[in-house]
Amino acid sequence: MTTLQTISQLANQCVLCGICIPHCPTYHIFKSENESPRGRIALFKALAENKITTSQALLSSLDHCLGCRACERVCPSQVNYAQLSHLGRALIASELQSLKQPLSKKLVETLLPSPQLRPWLKLASKSLQPFVMSNHKKAKGNSQKSSNQVTSKKVASKNKQKNVLLFHGCTSELFEYGIIDDIKQLINACGINVITPKKHSCCGAISLRKGDMNKARTQINDNIKQLVNLDDKDLSIIAINNVCSAQLSDYQQFSDIPNAKKFADKIMDAIHFLVVLLKEHPLQFSPMQESIGVGVHISCSLKNALKEELLLFELLENIPKIKLDKINDRFCCGAAGSYRLQYPEIANQLLDIKLDDSKAKQHKLIVSSNFGCSMHFKKGLQRQNIQKVEVLHPISLLARQLIF
């Protein structure tokens, strides 16, 4: 089946009921059918069937989609909007590039997924430390080994020693200093060994967003080959960033790529993994100060793609006396990868809904399990001159409270 036929087939699943429309952040802002999931599905279908030609207005409507997948979550027909959008973007990728894009967005989308160029972005990120850096010190590098894997210190366990492989993604070592050490610390404390690859490819989310299907397929193939012995049934792959977890799990959609489904079946988000692990190996955590209200930001990847938002609360409830309060999660926060760089007005408008809610509830700490969302929140707090509010990854908060 050709790409055009696949787009038409996926689009035909939509029964035009409109249930998705109230859940779409861009429809909330623009109040236009073309800025709704139903409208975009119709546009992609018409383009695939050569019934309309492209225009700047049409391209903008399609590109305004944040990829939050809220429409998928509520769709009674179970339309796979993510796959339809990826194929549709591939169809018009060259024309989408003609849209005005800031240099910062182009640099992020070029440097971030490229292992060869990432060191340059790492140097550049130092200038951004005031708003991207957490309270952790920069994670120390592991000793180099000749293989593709670096193994953290093993911890004695009454049970048979097990291993997990950590997919740290493109952003953790750049923008969330300490998160890799934090998750190792928690997992090691449960007697489990963490294997950290010295290198891996981008999960493919950035390439699919750009419509570069060929590059995405190359990245998928590379990860399947580089990361794990697929015959090791006991080895799980955990991803720190929800976006990576969702994208790695979606590898099964690439059925023509060898071992794609076998690889996807091994993927587990780090939050999910820790919830299960702490039930099997309970740890002690120091209680939170009662004066600290914790605002919980639910990322779109966690809520709409993985559908595991309740596990985030379950994980944090391991901390005694913690006061958790969900930040308004009706819409995406607007980060959406590099979206906030290309469409800052839309992104900030969506973020302000959440910041207003957090201010009203007087949160002293905000937790988010998506690095892009965390950076967006930090920048938004600066923009609104909101001080003394910390933004932290939930795993880092858990590690901070761990009692040895």
N, C-alpha and C positions, 0 to 999 in steps of 0.2 A: 504494500500500500504506500502510495506517495505521501509526501508531507501535506500537499494540498487536500488529498482525500482524507487524511487523518484529521486535519483541522475541520473539515466539513462534518465528518462523523462525530467528533467530539461536540461540535457546536449544535448538531441536531439533537443531542440529548437535552438541551435547554428547552423547557416548555414555556418559556416567557412568562412565568407566573409572577415574577417581581418580588418574591420573598427576600431575595438577596439585597435589594436596593436600600432599605433602611440601615443595613449593616456596612455599607460601603463608605469609607471616609471621604473619597473624592466627590461622591454624589452629595454628601452632607455639605460640602463646601460649594460646589458649582451648581447643584440642583439641575443638572442636565442629564438627559438619557444617555448621551454619548460618554458621560463620565461615570456610568454605572456598569456593573458586571454584565448585565443583560445587554446593554448597548454595545459594550466592547466585544462580546461574543458575536453579536450580529455583524459588527464591522469586520472582525477577523474572517467570518464566514463569507461575507460579501467579497472581501479581498481575495480569498482562496478560490472563489468561484468566478473571479474576474468580472464581478458585477459593478464594482466601483473602482476608481483610481485613487491613488494617494494624494493627500494635500497636507500642508503644514498643520492645519486645524485638526485633521484626522489623526496625523501622527502624534500631535500633542495630547489628544484625548487618550490614545492608546498608551503613550509613555507616562502619563500622569498616574497610572495604576501603581500602587505601592507594592503589590505582590503580597498583601497581608493574608490572603486566602480566607478572609471572614466569610466571603460568599460561599466557598466550598463547605464550610462548617454547617451552614443552614440550608443548603440546597437539597430539596426533596428528591431531585432527580440524580443527585450525586455526580454532577458535572465536574470533571477533573479540570478545573480552571487553570491550575498551575501548568499542567502539561500543554493545554491549549494556548496559554499565553506564551510559553517558551517557543512553541512551534510557530506561533504567529509573529513573534519578534524575529525569529530566524528568517521568516518570509520577507520582512521589511527591514532587516538589520542595516543594510547600506543606507537606506533612506533615513532611518532613525538617527544615524550618525550626523546627518545634516542639521539636526536640531542644535540650537545653541547650548553648548555644554561648557561649564567653567573648567579652567585648567586643573583645579584641585580635584575635580571628579575624574578627569582623564588620567591624572597621575595615580590616584588611588586605584582605579580599575586596571591600570597597567602594571604598577609596581607590586601591589598587594598579593596577587595570585602568582607572581613569578618568583620562584626560589632564587634565581640568579640575581634579580634586581632588589629583592626584599631588604638586603643589608643597607641599601641606600635609603630606603624608606625608614628603616630602623634609626638611621642617623637623623633623618629629618624629623622623626617623631619626638626627638629630644626637645625640639623647640616648642612642641605642643604639650609638654608635660604638665603645665599648670591646670589644664582642664581634662586631660585624658588619663593622668596617672592616679592610681589609687593610693591609699596610705601605706601600701607595702613598698619595701625596697625592691629594686629591680632583681628579678630572679637570677640566681647565680647559675652559670652554665655548668652542665655536667661534663665529666671527663670524656674526651673523645675516644671512640673505639673504632676498630676497622670495619665492623659491620654497620648496617643501617640503623641499629638500635642501641640506645643507651638505657641501661637498667638502673633504676633507683635502688637505694639500700634496702635489702630484704629485712623483714621484721619477723621475729620468731612467732609461730602460731601453733596452737594445739592441733589445728586441723591441717590437712595436707596443703602445702603451699600452692597457691593458685596465682596466675598472672592475668593482668588486663593490659591491653594496649591503648595508649592515650593518643587520640587525635586532637592536637592542641589548636589546629586551625591557623589561619594566616595572621590573626589579630592579637592573640593572647600575649605573645611575647613582646609585641609592639606597644599595646595600649592598656594591658591589664597586668602590670608588673606584679609578680608574686603569685598569680593564680595557679600556675603550674606547680609551684612548690606547695601551695595550699592543698590542692587536691591530692597530691602525692602523700602529704602528711596525714590526711584523713584516711586514705585507703591503706597506707602502710600501718597505721595504728590499729587497723582491723586484721592485720596479718596477711594482707594481699600485696603482691609485688606489682609495680607499675613499670611497664616498658614504654619508653618514649622514643619514637622514631627521630633520628637526627634530621630527616627530611621527609616530606611528603608533598604531594601536589595540593592545590586549592581544591576544596570539595566540589567546585564547579558552579556554585551559585552565582558568582559574578559573571561568568561567561554566559550562562543561560539568561541572565537578566539583559545582557547586551545582545542576545540573539545569536551568539557565536557557538553554534551547536557543535562544530568540528572541534573547537578547543575544549569544550566541555567534555566531549567524548574521550579526547586524549587524556584529560585530567582524571576521568573516571577509570580508564584503563590503567593509568599509572598508579593510582591508589590501590587498585585491586592487586596489582603485581608487586608493589613495593611494601605494602603494610603488613601482610599477615599470611601465614600458612593456613589456607582455607580448610585443610584437613584436620586442623587442631580444633576439635569440637568444644573444648573447654575454654578457649581463648575468646573473650569478648572485646569489642572495640568500643570505647566510650569517647564521646566528643564533649568538650567543655562548652562550646557555643551552640545554642539551640538551632541556629541557622544551619550549622554544619550537620548536626544530628538529623535534622529534617531532610537535608539534601542527600546525605549519605544513605539514609533509609529509602530515599526515592530512586536509588540506583536500580532497583528491581524493575523500574519502568523501561530500562534500556535492555530489553530481553535478548537482543541480538549480541550484546557484549558478554563474552564468556565469564561465567562465575559472578555476574552482577547481582543476581538474587541471593546467591550463597553468601556474598559479602554483605549485602544489605541486612540479611537475617542476623548478622553478628553485631549490628549497631545498637547501641543504647545511649541515650542522653545521660550525661554525668549526674544530673539530679535524680533521675530514675534509678540509676545504678546505686547511688549513695543511700537512697531510701530503703532499697532492698538490703543493702549491705549492713546498714546500721540496725536493722531488725535482727539480722543474724549475729552481728558482733556489736552489741551496744557499747557506746563510748560515753564518757562523762563530759558535760559541758557546763561552764560557769554561767550563772543566771545573768540576764540582761538587767540593766538599771531600769527601774520602773518608770522613770521619767522619759525614757527613750521610746517614742512611738515609731514603729518600722513600717514605712509605706512599701507595699509590694507591687512592683510593676510587672504585669504579665505580658511577656513578649508575644507577638503574633505567631512566631514559630512554635513556641511552647503551647499556645492556646489552640491555634487553628490547624497547624500541620501535625504536631505530635499529639495534641489533645491530652496533655499531661499537666495542665496548670495546677490541679489540686495537689500534685506531688510536690510542688514547690513549697506549699504551706506545710505539708506533712514533714518535709525535710527540716524546715526551720523550726518546727515545733519540738525538735529535739533539744532546743535551747530553753532551759527553764525560765519562766516568767517573761517570755518574749511577747510583746504586744504587736500582733500583725494586723494590718489593715490594707485591703486591696485598693490600689489607686484606680480611679475610673478607667475601665478597660473597654468601653463601648467601641472605640476606634483605635487604630494604629497610632503610635506616638509620632510617626512621621520620619523616623530615622531611615528605615528601609535601605540599609547599605549606604550607597552613595547618593541616595535620593535627596537627603537633606542638603547636599552640596549643590545639586542641580535645581531643586525647587525649594529654596529656603523659606519662602513665604508660606507655602502650603504646609511644609514640615513644622514650622514654628506655630502656625495656627492650630495644628493638631496637638502639638506638645503642650501648648498653653492650657488646653482642656485638662490635661493631667496635672500640670503644675498648679493650677488654680485649686484643684481638688486636694492636692497634697498640702498646699498652704492652709487651706481651710481646716484640715485635720491636724495641722501643726506637726507634721512628721519631722523628726530629727535625723532620720536615716532612711534612704531609699535603696532597695535592693532590686537588681535587674540581672537576669541570666543571659542577656544578649549584649555583647560588647558595643555594638553600634548604638543601641538604645541608651546604654550607660553614658557614652560620650555625648549623645544628643541631650540627655538630661543635664549633664554637667555644664554644657555650653548654655543651655536654657536657664539654668540657675544663675549663671554669671550674667546673662543678658538681662534678667529681671532683678539683678542685684540681691538675690536671696542668699544669705550667708549662713554659715554653720549648719548646713545640711550636707551630709556625706552620702555619696553614691557608691555602692559596693556590690560586688558579685555575691550572691547568697552563699556560695561555697567558701569565699574568703571570710564572710561573717562567721560561718560555722567553725572554720579553722581558728579564727581569732578567739573563740570561746572555748576551744578544746582544752580539757584538763589532762595533763600528762600523768 
